[in-house]
Amino acid sequence: MDTQTKPQKMPKVAKVKNKAPAEIQITAEQLLREAKERDLEILPPPPKQKISDPAELADYQMRKRKTFEDNIRKNRTVMSNWIKYALWEESQKEIQRARSVFERGLDIDHRNITLWLKYSEMEMRNRQVNHARNLWDRAVSILPRINQFWYKYTYMEEMLENVPGARAVFERWMEWEPDEQAWQTYINFELRYKEIDRARQIYERFVITHPQVKHWIKYARFEENHGFVNSARRTYERAIHFYGDDHMDETLYIAFARFEENQKEHERSRVIYKYALDHIPKEQAKELFKAYTIHEKKYGDRSGIEDVIVSKRKFQYEQEITQNPTNYDAWFDYLRLIESEGDDEIIRETYERAIANVPPTKNKQFWRRYIYLWINYALFEELEARDYERTRQVYKACLELLPNKIFTFSKIWLLFAQFEIRQKNLTAARKILGMAIGICPRDKLFRGYIELEIQLREFDRCRILYQKFLEFGPENCVTWMKFAELETLLGDYDRARAVYELAINQPRLDMPELLWKSYIDFEISQDETENARQLYERLLDRTRHVKVWLSYAKFELNNETEDNLNIHLARRIYERANENLKNSEKEARVLLLENWQAFENEHGDESSKQKVENKMPRRIKKRQKVIDEDGTEQGWEEVFDYIFPEDEASKPNLKLLAAAKKWKIHKSDDNTTSDTNS
């Protein structure tokens, strides 16, 4: 049978005719506020029901019990329902029923603290002492770590004036080793009944069970407060012995020292402070330092206060070197302070700690301060401790530590050698310096070794050392000069002259002008005027410096002769110099002419003076551009220049410029005169 399916009708959608916003807008904030206000509305209490009939009371009680039982049946683990039920039964004077409800609740959750407390408080309110005692006994047996049960149990027994019973409860409690507050409660209980000996015995067990410093201090103060001074002192001493040297605490020593201070035993107090400061690490003794300082300021003398200050400075230095072990300045100050006390073992130990902090890099700059720790250590061993073998070991250890292939310190090698000489061990000193020159040749080492041999008058060794020195550094002019001076002092002038000749023929010298001057002075000192003159000529072949010409002229002038030949020779030098310096810098020519003029003013006649005067330049001022390193112009500056008469004669343009300048000056003078006449 064919069936036709009817077309489904679409649901009608409500059309909003007026889409304009409402006149009164309701916000989400307003909705939430109104909902909150409804929650806070105070509902009127239910009407009071007056029960005047036993049957009506029984009906009311049955309905309430049914309600409580229904709540318990719905959720047995909610202890608040059990407590409300039991307390309601108590309010109905049904103690046995309330007790039954509590017991049923304990069967459900016997570890609920609130349930036990409410149950016990109910028994105590209704003066059921034995029931309450049995409950507390059950509670502390099942939950012995709940201190609240013990506190209430002991409080109940004490309120019942059952002191032995309360003490028995405390003893049961202490067997579980509770926290310190429980012990203190037990002690206070005994003190309320003037049982001092019992309180002392409790303290003895307390400080063993909880071995903390504050508890020992409490024990000692307990003895002190009750007048047992000797017992208090023994308690502090036992505490110090108990902790030993491995677990020292500054708080204990401060309390002990203050106790002695209160007993007017200031010397005892001072000894305690000093012992503690010597044995407790410095970083753990800040308060100890403060207390000791205050004590010494009150009762100490000058030396005692100084000891405190020294100890405080030690502590500060220890902090600095702990934070930065390579702070060598702090190490030096610390060592100076330690050395002032004079204990060799402590000084030696501190030096060992200091030198153990080797600079972390092979940069000589970082070793410069560090190396003086070794030097001071060696000097201490030699001069203060007078342990010469240990001094030798210090020097050797230092030299082994130095990276001599990279850099070295000549001072260490020389000090080691000088130490061996003081020990009259010349062979060892020479061996040290020879090894130093072989490993790390330095100018200072060569000079020190040579000076040593000169003092020993071993001149042949000095010559050998100078030869090695010059092989190492042939460009060092000072070495050549010292070698020649040595030969001069020994009277071997030919060797000295040969040394000078070798020196000036070296292809590279660091200060050749000093070397030539020394050679010339040597020849002058030997009255070898001709040799000195030849040296000047040879020097002028190498350099045309104006100072060489001036020195040469001065040399000729100082060679006085009977016929004033020296003045003529000096004038000749000035003339040659002027000819040779024409193409050099103008400042050099000016310097030469000024010296020549001074020479002629002193030794010349009118013609020679005029001749030099005609050669003197004119000083003029001119402007020139200032150009930076990058080529940019920075402006103009005024500079001074010199124009020599020879230059003006060779360059007519200069004469023309000079004439133009003179004409301009003359014209300006004429204009000024005409203005004045008008």
C-alpha positions in Angstrom: 0.0 0.0 0.0 1.5 3.2 -1.1 1.7 5.9 1.4 2.5 9.5 0.7 4.9 11.3 3.1 3.6 14.6 4.3 6.1 17.5 4.0 7.4 18.6 7.4 6.5 22.0 8.5 9.4 24.4 9.4 9.1 25.9 12.9 8.1 29.4 12.9 10.7 31.9 14.0 9.5 34.8 16.1 10.3 38.0 14.4 11.3 41.0 16.5 9.2 43.9 15.3 10.9 46.7 17.4 14.7 46.4 17.3 15.3 49.7 19.1 17.2 49.4 22.4 15.2 49.2 25.6 14.8 52.3 27.6 16.1 50.6 30.7 19.3 48.7 30.1 20.2 45.7 32.5 23.9 45.0 32.8 25.6 41.8 33.9 26.9 43.6 37.0 23.4 44.5 38.0 22.2 40.9 37.7 25.1 39.6 39.8 24.5 42.3 42.5 20.8 41.4 42.7 21.6 37.7 43.0 24.1 38.4 45.8 21.6 40.6 47.6 19.0 37.7 47.6 21.6 35.4 49.1 22.3 37.9 51.9 18.6 38.3 52.7 18.0 37.4 56.4 15.3 34.8 56.6 13.0 35.0 59.5 13.6 32.4 62.2 11.3 29.4 62.3 8.5 29.7 64.8 9.3 28.5 68.3 7.6 25.3 69.2 6.5 24.9 72.8 6.3 21.4 74.1 4.2 20.9 77.1 3.2 17.3 76.8 5.4 14.1 77.3 3.9 12.5 74.3 4.5 15.6 72.2 8.1 15.6 73.4 8.6 12.0 72.5 7.2 12.6 69.1 9.6 15.6 68.6 12.6 13.5 69.8 11.6 10.7 67.4 11.4 13.0 64.5 14.8 14.6 65.3 16.4 11.3 65.7 14.9 10.1 62.5 16.4 13.2 60.8 19.8 12.6 62.3 19.8 8.9 61.4 18.8 9.7 57.8 21.7 12.1 57.5 24.1 9.6 58.9 22.7 6.9 56.6 23.2 9.2 53.6 26.9 9.9 54.4 28.4 8.0 57.3 31.9 9.6 56.9 30.8 13.1 57.6 31.8 13.4 61.2 30.0 16.7 61.7 26.6 14.8 61.5 27.7 12.4 64.3 28.9 15.3 66.5 25.6 17.3 66.0 23.6 14.1 66.8 25.6 13.4 69.9 25.5 17.0 71.2 21.7 17.1 70.6 21.3 14.0 72.7 23.4 15.7 75.4 21.1 18.7 75.2 18.1 16.3 75.8 20.0 15.0 78.9 20.3 11.6 77.2 24.0 11.1 78.1 23.9 7.4 77.5 22.5 7.9 74.0 25.1 10.7 73.3 27.8 8.3 74.4 26.4 5.7 72.1 26.4 8.0 69.2 30.1 9.0 69.8 31.1 5.4 70.1 29.3 4.6 66.8 31.2 7.6 65.2 34.5 6.3 66.6 33.8 3.0 65.0 33.5 4.7 61.7 36.7 6.9 62.0 38.7 6.3 65.2 41.5 8.8 64.0 39.2 11.8 63.9 40.7 14.3 66.4 37.6 16.5 66.7 35.4 13.5 67.5 37.7 12.5 70.4 37.8 16.0 71.7 34.1 16.6 71.6 33.4 13.2 73.2 35.9 13.9 76.1 34.6 17.5 76.6 31.1 16.2 76.9 32.1 13.8 79.6 34.0 16.5 81.5 31.0 18.9 81.2 28.8 16.3 82.8 31.4 15.6 85.5 31.9 12.1 84.3 35.6 12.1 85.5 36.3 8.4 85.1 34.6 8.3 81.7 36.7 11.3 80.6 39.9 9.7 82.0 39.2 6.5 80.2 38.5 8.4 77.0 41.8 10.4 77.3 43.6 7.1 78.0 42.1 5.5 74.9 42.9 8.6 72.8 46.6 8.9 73.7 47.0 5.2 73.3 45.5 5.2 69.8 47.0 8.6 68.7 50.1 9.2 70.8 51.5 11.9 68.5 48.6 14.2 68.9 49.9 16.7 71.5 46.4 18.2 72.0 45.2 15.0 73.7 48.1 15.0 76.1 47.7 18.7 76.9 44.0 18.3 77.8 44.6 15.1 79.7 47.3 16.6 81.9 45.3 19.8 82.3 42.3 17.8 83.5 44.3 15.8 86.0 45.9 19.0 87.4 42.5 20.7 87.7 41.3 17.7 89.7 44.4 18.3 91.9 45.6 14.8 90.9 49.3 15.8 90.8 50.7 12.3 90.8 48.3 11.3 88.1 49.2 14.3 86.0 52.9 13.5 86.5 52.3 9.9 85.4 50.6 11.2 82.2 53.6 13.5 81.6 55.9 10.6 82.0 53.9 8.5 79.5 54.0 11.5 77.1 57.8 12.0 77.4 58.4 8.4 76.5 57.3 9.3 73.0 60.0 12.1 72.9 57.7 15.0 71.8 58.8 18.4 70.7 60.4 20.9 73.1 57.2 22.7 74.0 55.9 19.5 75.6 59.0 19.2 77.7 58.8 22.8 78.7 55.2 22.3 79.7 56.3 19.4 82.0 59.0 21.5 83.5 56.6 24.4 84.2 54.2 21.9 85.8 56.9 20.8 88.2 58.0 24.4 88.9 54.4 25.3 89.8 54.7 22.8 92.7 58.3 23.9 93.6 59.8 20.6 92.5 63.2 22.0 91.5 65.0 18.6 91.6 62.3 17.0 89.4 62.5 19.9 86.9 66.3 19.5 86.8 65.9 15.8 86.0 63.5 16.6 83.2 66.0 19.2 81.8 68.7 16.4 81.9 66.5 14.2 79.7 65.4 17.1 77.6 68.9 18.3 76.5 69.7 14.7 75.5 66.5 14.2 73.6 66.7 17.5 71.8 70.4 18.4 71.7 70.2 22.0 70.6 72.2 24.9 71.9 69.2 26.9 72.9 68.0 24.1 75.2 71.3 23.9 77.0 71.2 27.6 77.5 67.7 27.3 78.9 68.9 24.6 81.3 71.8 26.8 82.5 69.6 29.9 82.9 67.1 27.7 84.9 70.0 26.9 87.3 71.1 30.5 87.4 67.6 31.9 88.0 67.2 29.6 91.0 70.5 30.6 92.5 72.6 27.5 91.6 75.6 29.4 90.1 78.0 26.5 90.2 75.4 24.2 88.6 74.8 26.7 85.9 78.6 26.9 85.2 78.8 23.1 85.1 75.9 23.1 82.7 77.7 25.5 80.3 80.9 23.5 80.6 79.0 20.2 79.9 77.4 21.8 76.8 80.8 22.9 75.5 82.2 19.4 76.1 79.1 17.8 74.5 79.4 19.7 71.2 83.2 19.5 71.1 85.4 21.3 68.6 83.5 20.0 65.5 80.1 21.6 66.3 81.0 24.8 68.1 78.3 27.5 68.2 78.9 31.1 69.0 75.6 31.5 70.7 76.6 29.1 73.5 79.9 30.8 74.1 78.2 34.3 74.1 75.7 33.0 76.7 78.4 31.4 78.8 80.6 34.6 78.7 77.7 36.8 79.6 76.8 34.5 82.5 80.3 34.9 83.9 80.1 38.7 83.3 76.9 38.8 85.4 78.8 37.0 88.1 81.6 39.6 87.9 84.0 37.0 86.7 85.4 39.2 83.9 88.7 37.2 83.5 86.7 34.0 83.0 84.5 35.8 80.5 87.6 37.0 78.6 89.1 33.5 78.5 85.8 32.1 77.1 85.7 34.7 74.3 89.3 34.1 73.3 88.9 30.4 73.3 85.8 30.7 71.1 87.5 33.1 68.7 90.5 30.8 68.3 88.4 27.7 67.5 85.3 28.9 65.7 85.7 29.7 62.0 85.8 33.4 61.4 82.8 33.5 59.1 80.6 32.0 61.8 81.7 34.3 64.6 80.3 37.8 63.7 78.1 38.1 66.8 80.9 36.7 68.9 83.2 39.5 67.8 80.6 42.1 68.6 80.0 40.7 72.1 83.7 40.4 72.8 84.3 44.0 71.7 81.5 45.3 73.9 82.9 43.3 76.9 86.4 44.7 76.4 85.2 48.2 76.1 83.3 47.9 79.4 85.9 45.9 81.4 89.1 45.5 79.4 92.3 47.5 79.3 94.1 48.9 76.3 95.8 45.7 75.3 92.6 43.8 75.5 90.8 46.2 73.2 93.7 46.1 70.8 93.4 42.3 70.7 89.8 42.6 69.9 90.5 45.0 67.1 93.2 42.7 65.7 90.8 39.8 65.8 88.2 41.8 64.0 90.6 42.8 61.3 91.7 39.2 60.9 88.1 38.3 60.3 87.7 41.1 57.7 90.8 39.9 55.9 89.6 36.3 56.0 86.4 37.4 54.4 88.2 39.4 51.6 90.5 36.5 50.7 87.7 34.0 50.8 85.7 36.1 48.3 88.7 36.8 46.1 91.7 34.5 46.7 93.8 36.4 44.2 93.4 39.7 46.0 97.1 39.9 46.9 96.9 43.3 48.5 94.6 41.8 51.1 97.0 38.9 51.6 99.9 41.4 52.2 97.8 43.2 54.8 96.8 40.0 56.5 100.3 38.7 56.6 101.6 41.9 58.1 99.0 41.6 60.8 99.9 37.9 61.4 103.6 38.7 61.6 103.0 41.4 64.2 101.8 38.6 66.5 105.1 36.7 66.2 103.8 33.1 65.9 106.1 31.5 63.4 103.9 28.5 62.7 100.8 30.5 62.0 102.9 33.0 59.9 104.3 30.1 57.9 100.9 28.5 57.4 99.4 31.8 56.2 102.2 32.2 53.7 101.6 28.7 52.4 97.9 29.6 52.0 98.8 32.8 50.2 101.3 31.4 47.7 98.9 28.6 46.8 96.7 31.1 45.0 98.7 31.1 41.7 97.5 33.6 39.1 95.2 31.8 36.6 96.9 33.2 33.5 100.5 33.3 32.1 100.4 37.1 31.8 103.3 38.7 33.6 101.1 41.6 34.6 99.1 39.4 36.9 102.2 37.9 38.5 103.9 41.1 39.6 102.1 41.4 42.9 102.0 37.6 43.5 105.8 37.2 43.2 106.3 39.5 46.2 104.5 36.9 48.4 107.3 34.5 47.6 109.9 37.2 48.3 108.4 38.1 51.6 108.1 34.5 52.5 111.8 33.8 51.8 112.8 37.0 53.7 110.7 35.9 56.7 112.3 32.5 56.8 115.8 34.0 56.6 115.5 37.0 58.8 112.8 36.1 61.3 112.7 32.4 61.5 116.4 32.0 60.7 115.6 28.7 58.9 118.1 28.9 56.1 117.4 25.5 54.6 113.7 26.3 54.4 114.6 29.7 52.8 116.5 27.8 50.1 113.5 25.5 49.5 111.2 28.6 49.2 113.5 30.1 46.5 113.7 26.8 44.6 110.0 26.2 44.7 109.3 29.7 43.4 111.8 29.3 40.5 110.2 26.0 39.6 106.7 27.6 39.6 107.7 30.4 37.3 107.1 29.9 33.6 110.7 30.9 32.8 110.4 30.1 29.1 107.6 32.6 28.8 108.7 35.2 31.4 110.7 35.4 34.6 111.5 37.7 37.4 115.2 38.6 37.6 114.7 39.8 41.1 114.1 36.3 42.4 117.3 34.9 40.8 119.3 37.8 42.2 117.9 37.5 45.7 118.5 33.8 45.7 122.1 34.3 44.7 122.6 37.1 47.3 121.2 34.7 49.9 123.7 32.1 49.0 126.5 34.7 49.2 125.3 35.6 52.7 125.6 31.9 53.5 129.2 32.1 52.2 128.3 29.7 49.4 129.8 31.5 46.5 129.8 28.5 44.2 126.1 28.0 44.6 125.5 31.7 43.9 127.4 31.6 40.7 125.7 28.4 39.7 122.3 30.1 40.2 123.1 33.1 38.2 124.7 31.0 35.4 121.6 28.9 35.3 119.4 32.0 35.1 121.4 33.4 32.2 121.2 30.1 30.4 117.5 29.6 30.9 116.2 33.2 30.6 118.9 35.7 29.8 117.8 39.2 30.9 119.7 42.5 31.1 119.1 42.8 34.8 120.5 39.3 35.4 123.7 40.1 33.4 124.2 43.3 35.3 123.6 41.7 38.7 126.0 38.9 37.9 128.6 41.4 36.7 128.2 43.6 39.7 128.7 40.6 41.9 131.9 39.6 40.2 133.2 43.3 40.4 132.6 43.3 44.1 134.6 40.0 44.3 137.3 41.6 42.1 137.0 38.8 39.6 137.6 41.0 36.5 138.4 38.2 34.1 134.9 36.7 34.9 133.5 40.2 34.3 135.0 40.4 30.9 133.6 36.9 30.0 130.2 38.0 31.2 130.3 41.3 29.3 131.2 39.3 26.1 128.2 37.0 26.7 126.0 40.0 27.5 127.0 41.7 24.2 126.4 38.5 22.3 122.9 38.4 23.8 122.2 42.1 23.1 124.7 43.8 20.8 122.5 46.9 20.3 122.6 47.8 24.0 124.8 50.9 24.2 124.8 51.1 28.0 126.4 47.6 28.1 129.2 48.7 25.7 129.8 51.9 27.7 129.9 49.9 31.0 132.4 47.4 29.5 134.6 50.3 28.3 134.4 52.0 31.7 135.5 48.7 33.3 138.5 48.5 31.1 139.3 52.2 31.7 139.2 51.6 35.5 141.5 48.7 35.1 143.9 50.9 33.2 143.7 49.0 29.9 143.0 51.9 27.6 143.7 50.1 24.4 141.1 47.5 25.3 138.6 50.2 26.2 139.3 52.0 22.9 138.8 48.6 21.1 135.5 48.1 22.9 134.3 51.6 21.8 135.4 50.9 18.2 133.5 47.6 18.2 130.5 49.4 19.6 130.2 52.3 17.1 130.6 49.8 14.2 127.5 47.9 15.3 124.8 48.0 12.6 122.0 48.7 15.1 122.2 50.6 18.4 119.5 51.8 20.7 121.2 55.1 21.8 124.1 55.8 19.5 124.4 59.5 20.6 125.2 58.4 24.1 127.8 55.9 22.9 129.6 58.5 20.7 129.5 61.0 23.5 131.0 58.5 25.9 133.7 57.5 23.4 134.6 61.2 22.8 134.6 61.9 26.5 137.0 59.0 27.0 139.4 60.3 24.4 139.2 63.8 26.0 139.9 62.4 29.5 143.0 60.7 28.0 144.1 64.0 26.6 143.9 62.5 23.1 142.6 65.7 21.4 143.4 64.6 17.9 141.6 61.3 18.4 138.6 63.2 19.7 138.6 65.5 16.7 138.8 62.5 14.4 135.8 61.0 16.2 133.8 64.2 15.7 134.7 64.1 12.0 133.7 60.4 11.7 130.4 61.2 13.5 129.7 64.1 11.1 130.1 61.7 8.3 127.2 59.7 9.7 125.0 62.5 10.9 124.6 66.3 10.3 122.7 67.0 13.4 123.0 70.5 14.7 123.9 69.4 18.3 126.9 67.5 17.0 128.1 70.7 15.3 127.6 72.7 18.5 129.3 70.0 20.6 132.2 70.0 18.1 132.6 73.8 18.3 132.4 73.7 22.0 135.1 71.1 22.1 137.4 73.2 19.9 136.8 76.2 22.0 137.7 74.4 25.2 141.1 73.3 23.8 142.9 76.5 24.9 146.1 77.4 23.0 148.6 80.2 23.3 147.9 81.8 19.9 144.1 81.6 20.3 144.0 79.0 17.6 141.1 77.4 19.4 138.8 80.4 18.6 139.7 80.2 14.9 139.0 76.5 14.9 135.7 76.9 16.6 134.7 79.7 14.2 135.6 77.4 11.3 133.3 74.7 12.7 130.5 77.2 12.9 131.0 78.2 9.3 131.1 74.6 8.1 128.0 73.9 10.1 126.2 76.9 8.5 127.1 75.7 5.1 126.0 72.1 5.8 122.7 73.1 7.4 121.4 75.4 4.6 119.2 72.6 3.3 118.1 71.3 6.7 115.3 72.5 9.0 115.1 76.2 9.7 114.9 75.7 13.4 118.2 73.9 13.4 119.8 76.7 11.4 118.4 79.3 13.8 119.7 77.4 16.8 123.2 77.2 15.2 123.2 80.9 14.3 122.1 81.9 17.9 124.9 79.9 19.4 127.4 81.3 16.8 126.2 84.9 17.6 126.7 84.2 21.3 130.2 82.9 20.5 131.1 86.0 18.5 129.8 88.3 21.1 132.2 86.8 23.6 135.3 86.0 21.5 134.9 87.9 18.1 135.6 91.4 16.8 133.2 93.9 15.1 133.6 92.4 11.6 132.9 88.9 12.7 129.9 90.0 14.8 128.6 91.9 11.8 129.1 88.9 9.6 127.0 86.7 11.8 124.4 89.5 12.3 124.0 89.6 8.5 123.2 85.9 8.5 120.5 86.1 11.1 117.0 85.4 9.8 113.8 87.5 10.0 110.9 86.1 12.0 107.5 86.5 10.2 104.0 85.4 11.0 101.9 83.6 8.4 98.6 81.7 8.1 98.3 78.1 7.1 95.4 75.6 6.8 94.8 73.0 9.5 94.1 69.6 8.0 92.9 66.6 10.0 94.2 63.1 9.8 91.3 62.2 7.5 92.1 65.1 5.1 89.3 67.4 6.2 90.1 71.1 6.7 89.6 72.5 10.2 90.3 76.1 9.5 93.4 78.4 9.6 96.1 78.9 12.2 99.0 81.4 12.6 102.5 80.1 12.6 106.0 81.7 12.7 108.5 81.2 9.9 112.1 82.4 9.3 113.5 84.0 6.2 117.2 84.0 5.8 119.1 86.7 3.9 120.6 84.0 1.5 117.1 82.9 0.7 116.0 86.4 -0.1 118.9 87.0 -2.4 118.3 83.7 -4.3 114.6 84.3 -4.6 113.6 87.8 -5.9 110.0 87.2 -5.2 110.8 87.4 -1.5 112.4 90.9 -2.0 109.3 92.1 -3.9 107.0 90.9 -1.1 109.2 92.7 1.5 109.1 95.9 -0.6 105.3 95.7 -1.0 104.9 95.2 2.8 107.2 98.2 3.5 105.1 100.4 1.0 101.9 99.3 2.7 103.2 100.3 6.1 104.5 103.6 4.7 101.1 104.4 3.1 99.2 103.7 6.3 101.5 106.1 8.1 100.8 108.8 5.5 97.0 108.4 5.8 97.2 108.7 9.6 99.2 111.9 9.3 96.7 113.5 6.8 93.8 112.6 9.1 95.5 114.3 11.9 96.2 117.5 9.9 92.6 117.8 8.7 
